[in-house]
């Protein structure tokens, strides 16, 4: 039987428990609509956006947006 190992590489500093989320996925997780999420991301500097997400996230996790992937990554 083959041993399935997870061979995805994770950046240091990001929690390995959570997959990156799309804008829709994160909005749903934070209990806000996509427009609100986008507005906050555009208007807040990244550290404040992470803090804003922490305040909304049910597990108190901050999220950071990466332009190159278009996804949001959990910050530990």
PLY file of the C-alpha trace (Angstrom):
ply
format ascii 1.0
element vertex 76
property float x
property float y
property float z
element edge 75
property int vertex1
property int vertex2
end_header
0.00 0.00 0.00
1.30 3.41 -0.85
2.02 5.98 1.78
0.34 9.21 0.78
2.31 12.16 2.00
1.37 15.76 1.53
4.03 17.27 -0.64
2.69 20.79 -0.82
5.18 23.42 0.19
4.02 26.08 2.59
5.57 29.48 3.17
7.08 30.04 6.58
4.79 31.97 8.86
1.61 30.66 7.31
-0.48 28.18 9.20
-0.48 24.77 7.58
-3.97 23.93 8.79
-5.77 26.21 6.39
-5.91 26.18 2.62
-5.68 29.49 0.76
-9.12 30.95 0.09
-10.72 32.74 -2.82
-12.35 36.11 -2.26
-15.78 34.43 -2.09
-14.48 31.80 0.32
-12.95 34.30 2.69
-15.98 36.61 2.58
-18.15 33.65 3.54
-15.77 32.64 6.35
-15.71 36.18 7.75
-19.47 36.64 7.43
-19.22 39.65 5.12
-20.07 40.14 1.46
-17.44 40.19 -1.28
-17.83 43.95 -1.80
-17.06 44.65 1.87
-14.04 42.36 1.81
-12.68 43.98 -1.35
-13.29 47.48 0.02
-11.36 46.72 3.21
-8.48 45.15 1.28
-8.22 48.14 -1.05
-8.55 50.80 1.65
-6.48 49.32 4.48
-2.71 48.83 4.52
-1.90 45.08 4.62
-1.15 44.87 8.39
-4.47 46.55 9.19
-6.32 44.32 6.74
-4.85 41.26 8.51
-6.05 42.70 11.85
-9.50 43.45 10.43
-9.76 39.83 9.25
-8.66 38.59 12.68
-11.51 40.53 14.24
-14.04 38.92 11.89
-12.66 35.38 11.71
-14.35 32.91 14.04
-10.96 31.41 14.90
-9.23 34.78 15.19
-7.03 34.16 12.17
-5.64 36.96 10.04
-5.66 36.72 6.25
-3.30 38.26 3.73
-3.99 38.78 0.01
-1.43 37.87 -2.64
-1.82 39.60 -6.01
0.16 36.96 -7.89
-2.21 34.13 -6.93
-5.36 36.16 -6.27
-5.83 34.14 -3.08
-5.96 34.89 0.62
-3.52 33.11 2.92
-3.90 32.54 6.65
-1.28 34.30 8.73
-0.29 32.73 12.04
0 1
1 2
2 3
3 4
4 5
5 6
6 7
7 8
8 9
9 10
10 11
11 12
12 13
13 14
14 15
15 16
16 17
17 18
18 19
19 20
20 21
21 22
22 23
23 24
24 25
25 26
26 27
27 28
28 29
29 30
30 31
31 32
32 33
33 34
34 35
35 36
36 37
37 38
38 39
39 40
40 41
41 42
42 43
43 44
44 45
45 46
46 47
47 48
48 49
49 50
50 51
51 52
52 53
53 54
54 55
55 56
56 57
57 58
58 59
59 60
60 61
61 62
62 63
63 64
64 65
65 66
66 67
67 68
68 69
69 70
70 71
71 72
72 73
73 74
74 75
